[in-house]
Amino acid sequence: MLLSILTGTLLVSTVCALWPVPIQVSEGSTTVVLAQGFAIEYNAPNGTAPTGCVDSSQVVWGAIKRTYGLLNDGFVPNMLYTFEEDFEPTAEEMAAAPQLCKLVITQTLIFFKGETDGHSEFDVSLTPKAGAVNESYVLSIPSDSDTATISAVSFLGVIYALQSFNQLFYTHTNGQIYTSYAPVYIVDEPKFKHRGLNMDLSRHFYPKESVLRVIDTMSWQKFNRFHMHITDSQSWPLEVPSIPELAIKGAYGQGLWYTAADLEEMLEYAAARGIQAYIEIDMPGHTNSIAYSHPELIAASNIQPDWPTYANQPPSGQLKLNDSDVKQFMSSIIADVLPRTGGASNYFHTGGDEVNVNVYNLDPGIQSNVSTVIQPYLQDFVLYTIPLSVSLIRRGIHEQIFAANRTPIVWEEMLLVWNVTLNKDVLVQVWQSAANAQLTTSQGYQTIVGSYDYWYLDCGRGQWLDFGPAVFQQFYPFLDYCNPLKNWRLIYSYDPLFNLTSEQAALVVGGEIHLWSEQTDEHRIESMLWPRAAAAGLYHTLPCRY
């Protein structure tokens, strides 16, 4: 349902399926049907991308093909109306309805940021950084003409306009496709440039097909970032071809990992739908799964039964910090994985959350749990250089990422708890408190919001850890740490810019809603995600936008 908040009043429009809510919508009450030969025209040639160049016009042609399929998916909107209300036009109204014969798409951006490969006339970048490309569009569906139009600056605007076009049409019980809202005029663009979903792919393994379904649904909600938290202490379900034992020994079972081909397919599948997918290899915490193949690199691996001293959840284990073998090992992982994510994303998430100080009592290179002792080693872990020879320097984690023309993302603790000196281009992701966006932006860092008190979809399912009868009373009635369940109204109520100055607000690039997978697997992923996640994709209507 189209909702708008204005002077404290909830207004309901007749347009039922537009999601997220566009900035400007006007509609009428005329029924228009799609003609039998309905066609979509686009002012870019089909199939002309030069060899070695990815032409974004091909992404639009793919979206056009999907649009034909969605328009014919048979959606009859009876559930959007009351029992007493006729939910579709009468047979007489359908027979008299004007026909819409074509949709004409005009993309006005010729080159991305003024760059050209000398061959392609259209935008050649599928991975613009946040704010680097115009995502606006104008959609018009007339009641007195046989031609609807879309005008957009970039291919992303075209994709979003096609989603809005799809949402306006239903299938009549006689089989015809129609809208009863003509004339429709929509002007739209997102307020936030980073509209993401963070999905934990490590604590339960999701087959590739499940992940692709999630990407499809994200595209319908106009999400544009897919954060794949792909490794953790519980398992390592990512094939690193140069270090194959990581997945062979660290996955839950034989073949329960994403191959190099799987990763490429998921990234490209997302890019084709206007979504940048990027992976997170969390470090130095949440890394015990490395110990299954390389135990010498991990301190405090799977301590039992005293795991709560060393981790927020079992199994415990973190990368050693003062160890050159660890640095070279992690550099090798990054050097292997980074090139295989090229062309699909500008980002790489290096984690940094929930680093447990007690682990470093058991780290031979540190032997202390004092934060001031640990901090220089953590700083060095992120920014080190390893001289391999006079002529060759192996860059540290973030240096490698920047050298590959990507932007690192870290969890807020790296900045707010550990005071790691980060490049100002690094994105800082806030999760522990909505108020922490004030702390990150006040230091001049671009920030991704989405704290657990509003945007954690796994909350409210109860305590899943068994602490035993000795502490029964302490944990009764066994609520999880982020209880209660975050319903769609609470998710929708979150204002990412609350209490921020205009200067701080300008540094909030957007947000992500999160699904951690301790209690979710492939069989319940859709019910855990949707429709609640869509409320975060919307963010707000007025004055905040999706």
N, C-alpha and C positions, 0 to 999 in steps of 0.2 A: 504494500500500500504506500502511496506517495505521501510522506509526512513532511510537514514543515513547522518549525518552531518560530513564532513571531509574537513578540510582546506577551510571552507566557501562555499563548493559546495554541492548542493543537488543532491544526487544520487538516482536513482530509480531502484530497482531490479525487476526481473520477478516474484518473490514470492509476491502474492497480498494480502494475508489474514493473515499473521503472525502478531500477536499483543499480547503483546508488542514485540518490535524488540529484537531478541536474541543477545547476545554478538557476537557470531560467527555463520554465516550461509554460507554454500556452497550448490549450487544446480545445477542440470543439466537440460536437456530438454527432458528426456525420459518419456513417458507416462507409468504408472503402474496402473493396476486395482486390486481392491480387489477381491479375489476369493470368490466363493459362500459360501464356508465353512470357511471363514476367522475367525481366533480364536486369542484371546489374552491370553497369558500365563504369570503367575506371580509367582515368587519364594517364595510365602508365602501360607500356607494352608488356605483354605476357611472355615470359620465357626469354628475355633478352639480356640477362645479367652476363657480363663478360667473364671469361674463364678466370677463376681464382678470386672473384669478387662476389660477396654476398649482397644482393640488391634487395633492399627492404620492400620494394614493390612486390616481390614474390611472396613476402609475408602477407601482404594485403590480399593478393590473389588467393592465398590459402584461406584467409579469413572469409573471403567472399564465398569460396566453396563450402565452408562450414555453415555460412549463413543460409545457403539454400537448404542444407540439411536441417538446420534448426527451425526454419520456417515451416518445414514439413514434418515436424516431430509429433504432431497430433495433440498439442496442448489445448484442452477444452477447459475454459476458466470457471466451471461451475462452483468450485470451492471458494471463489473470491466474492460470491454474492450470497444474500440471504435466501432462505427457502422460498419465500413469497415472491422473490424478484426474478423476472425473466433474465437469464444470464447471457442470452445471445439474441441477435436480431431475428425477427420473424422471417419466414421464407419469402414473403412479399418484399420486405426491406432488403433482403439479400439480392433478390432479382433486380431491384431498382437501383442498387448501389453503384456508384461510379467505379470504374476499374483503374487500378494502378498498374501501368504497363512496364515501367522501368524505374530503377534507382540509379542516378548519375552521381559518381564520386569524383570530386576534384581535390587533389592533394597539391598544396601550393608551395611547399618547401622543396626546392630543387636539390640543394646540397646540404648535407649535415655540417653545421658550423663552418660553412664556406669551403669544405674540402670536396675534392672530386678525384676519382681515379683516372679521369681523362676519357672515360667511355660511358659510364652510366649517368643518366640524366637525373636519377633520383637518389634520395638519402641512402647511403651505403652503410650506415652504422646501425646495428641492431642492439647496441649496448650503450645508450647514452647515460652519462652520470646524472645523478639527481639534479633536476633543474636545467639540464643542458639542452633540452628539446621541448618544444611547445606541444602540449598534449590536448589542446583545445579542439573543439569541433562545433559545427552548426548542422543541425538536421531539420529538414522541412518535409512534411508529408501533406500535400494539399488536398482539398476536397473538390477542387474545380479544375484539376489538371491530371493528366495520366503519368506525370513524372515527379518522383520524389528526389531530393537532392541531399548530398552530404558535402560539406566543405570543411577541410581540415588542413592544418599547417604541415603536420608530419604523419607518417604511417601509423604512429600510435593513436593519434586522434581519429584516424579512419577506423581503426580496430574498435575503439570505444564507441564510436558512432554506430557501427554495425551491431554492437551488442544492444544498444538502446533501440535500434530499429527492430531487432528480433523481439525484444520484450514488449513491443507495442502490438504485436500480431498474435491472434489466436486461431484455432481451428474450429470452424463451425461443425455442428453435428452432421451437416450435409457434405462435409469434406472440404469446403472452401476455406481459404485463409483470409482473414479480415482484421481490420481495426475499426473501432467505433469512436475514435477520438479525433478524427480529422476535422479541421486542419490542425496539425501538430507542428509546433516550432520549438526547437530546443537549442539553447546556447549553453555550452558546458566546458569546464576545465577543472582539474583537481586543484584544491588548495595545497595539499601535501604531495610532494614528489616521490616519497617513499611510502608505499602502501603494501605492507608485507605480511606474510605468514611465516612463522618459525615452526618447523615440524621436526620433532625428534625421531630420527630414523635408526637410532642405535639401541635403545632399551627394548624395543620390539622391532623385528625386521618386517618391513613392508615390501612386498613384491613390487617390481617396477611398475606393473600395471596399476596397482593401487595409487602409486605416486602420480602417474599420468592422469588418473581420474581427478585427483586433487587439483592438479594444474588446470584441467579443464574447468572445474568449478570456480577456481580463483579467477580465471579469465572472464567468466560470466559476471563476476562481482567487480571487475575492473581493478583487481589487485595487480601490482606490477613488480613485486619482489617476492621471491621464494627462497627463504633461508633454510638450508638443509643442514641441520645439526646431525652430522653423518657419523661421528665417532664419539664414544664415551667409555667410561670404565667398564660397562657391562659387556660391550662387544665392539668389534672393529669390522663393520660390514662394507668396507671400501677396499677394492683391489688397488694396490700400488704395484704396478708391474715390475718395478725394479726391486721391490721388497715383498715378494708374493706371500711370504710366511705370515705377514701381518694379518691378512684376511683368512688364510688357511687355518691358522691356529687361533685367531682372535674372533672369528665369527661364531654365531650360535651353532651352526651346523654346516655340513658340506654344501657349498653352493649358495648359502644364505648371505650373499654379499653382492654389491653392485660392481660389475665388471667395468673395465675402462669403456667398453662399448655402451653399457647401460648408462653410465654417467654422461657420456656424450649425447646419447639419445634423450635423456631427461632434460639436459640443459638446452638442447636444440628444440625440443618439443615446447618448452616454456618460452623460448625466444620467439618462436613462431606465433605465439599467442600474446606477445607484447609483455612478457614477464622475464625479468632477469633472475635466473636461479643462481645461487652461489652457495658454496659449501663452507661449513665450519669444521675445522679440526681443533677441538678444544685443547688448550695447553696452558700451563703445565699440569693443572689439575684435570680430573676426569679422564685420566689416561691409563688406568690400570690394564686395559685390554692389550696394551703394548707388551705387558709383562708375560703374556701367554707365549709370545715368540721371542722376546728380548728382556728377560727378567733383570738383567744387569743394569738396565736403564731406569728402573722404577724403584722408588723408595717406599717403604711401608706397604708393600703389596698384600692385599687381602688379609689384613690383620683380623684375627678372630680370637675370642668373641668381643674384643674391645674395639670394634670398628668405629663406634661413635666418637672415639677420641681422635680418629684420623680422617674421618669423612662424614659428609652429610647423609650418605647412604652407602651401603656396601655395593661392591667391594672397594676398599680403600686402595690408594696407590697413586702417586704423582711422579712426574718426571723429576729426576735429580737435576739440580740447578747448577752446581759447581762441577760440571763434568763435560769435558770436551767431546766425549763420545756421544753424549746426548745431543749436543749442539750439531754435530755433524750428521747424526741420524735424522733429526728433525729438518735440517736443511736439505737432506736428500729426499725426504718425503715431499717437501714443498717444491723442490726442483722437479720432481716427477709429476706431481698433481697439477701445478700451476699451468703448464703449457696445454694440458688437456681440458682446461676450463676456458681457454682463450677463445675469443669470438662470441662467447655467450654471456659473459658477465664482466663488469668492471670491479667486482668486489671479492674479497676473500676474508673470512672471519677466523680470527686466531684465538677466540675464546678468552680465557683469563679469569673466569668466575670461580668462586668458592675454593680458593687456594688455602689449604689447611696448614697452619703453622706447625702443628705437632709432628707432621710428617718429616719435617727437616731436622728434628731430633735424631731421626733414624737415617738421615742422609749423610754418608761418610764425609762428603765434601763440605758440610755445613755444621751439623751436630748442634743445632740451636733451634728453639722455637720463638725466639725474640724477633719481632717484626723488623726492628731497625737493623738487625744482623742480616735478615733474609732479603730485605729490599734491594740492596746493591746487586745481589745475585739475580734477582728477578728482573731488575732493570737490564742487566747484562744479557739475560736470556732472550729478551725481546730485541735488543739492539746490537748484539755482539758482532764481531767479525773474527773469522778464523784464518790466520795466514797459513795457506797450504804450501806456498812456495814464494819465492821473491816476486814472481810475476802473476800469481793467482791468489785472489782473496775470495773466500766463501762468505757471502753476505749473511747477516742475521735474518731472522724471520721477516721482520717488516721491511728491511732493505731489499730482500728478495722480491717481496710483493710489489713494492714501489718500482723496482727495476723492471718488472714485468708489466708496468703501466696499469697496475690495479691499485685499489684503495683498501687498506686493512680496516677491519671492524673489530672492536674489542668490547667485552663486557665492562660495565662501569667500574668494577673493583680495581682494574688496572690503574685508573685515574684517581678514584675517590678513596680507595683503601690503601693502595700500594704506592701512590704518587709516582708512577712510572712516567718518565718524560716521553711524551708521545709527539710525533709530528702533528702539526695542526690540521693536516688533511685527513688524519685518522678519524673514522666515525666511532662515537662512543654510544653503546647501547645500554639504556637504563632499564632495570628490571626490578630492583628491590623496593622502590618507592616512587610514586608519581612525583613527589617533591624533589627527587634527586635531579630532575631535568634542570632545576635552577642551578644546582652545583656544577653540572657539566657545562652548561651554556655560559655560566658566569666566568668560566675559565677559557672561553672562546672556542669550544669544540662543537662541531656539528653533532647533533644528537638524534638517535632513534629512540622513541619512547614506547612504552607498553609494559607497565609494571604489573607484578603479580596480583596486586590488590584490585585490579580491574580486568586484566587481559590474559589471565591464565585459564585456559579452557579445561584443564585437568583437575581444577580445584573442586572441593566439595564431595569427593568420592570416598572419603574416609582414609584412615591410616592403613597403609598396606604393609608396613613393616611389623614383624612380630618381635616385640621386645621381651616377651616371657612374663610369667606370673609375678616375678619379683618387683616389677615396675607397673603392675596392672593399674593401680590407683593413679599413678602419675600421668598416664596417657588416656585413661577413661574419660569420655566415651569414644576415644579413638578417632578424633578429628584430624584431618591432615593440616599441615602448617599454613595452608592458604585458604582454608575453609572460610566462607561457604562457597557453593557453586556460583560462578559468575554468570548470571542470566543476561539475556540480551539487553534488558533495560539498563542494568548496571554498566555493561560494556559500552552501550550507546551514550551513557551519561558522562563518560570520561572526556575531559577537555584537555588535549595535549598541551595547550598553551596557558593553562591556568597559572596565575600568579607570576608570569614571566613578563619582563619588560619587552618593549618592541625589538630591542637589539637581541635579547635572548630568544625571543620567538622566531626571529629570522634564522636562527641556527638550528631549529627543529626541522629536520628534513622530512619527518613523518614518523611512522610507527610500525610496529609488528604485533600481531596477536600470536599467542604461543600455545602449542599443544605438545606437552611432554608425555612420554609414552609408557610410563610405568604401568598404567592400567588401561592402555589402549592398544589395539592391534588392528590388522587389516580388516577384521570382520565388523568393527564398530567405528571405523574412522569417519565415515560420513556423518553418523549421528553425533559424534563428539565435536566435529567441526562446524557443521551447518545446521541451522541457519545462524547460530550465535556469532561465528566469525564474521559473517556479513555485516553485523552491526558495527564491528571495528572498521571494516572496509568503508562503511559510510562515514564513520567518525561523528559527524554532526551535519546538520543541514545549514542553518543560518546562525551565526556568521561563518562557522567552521564547515569545511567541506571534506569529501572523501579524499 
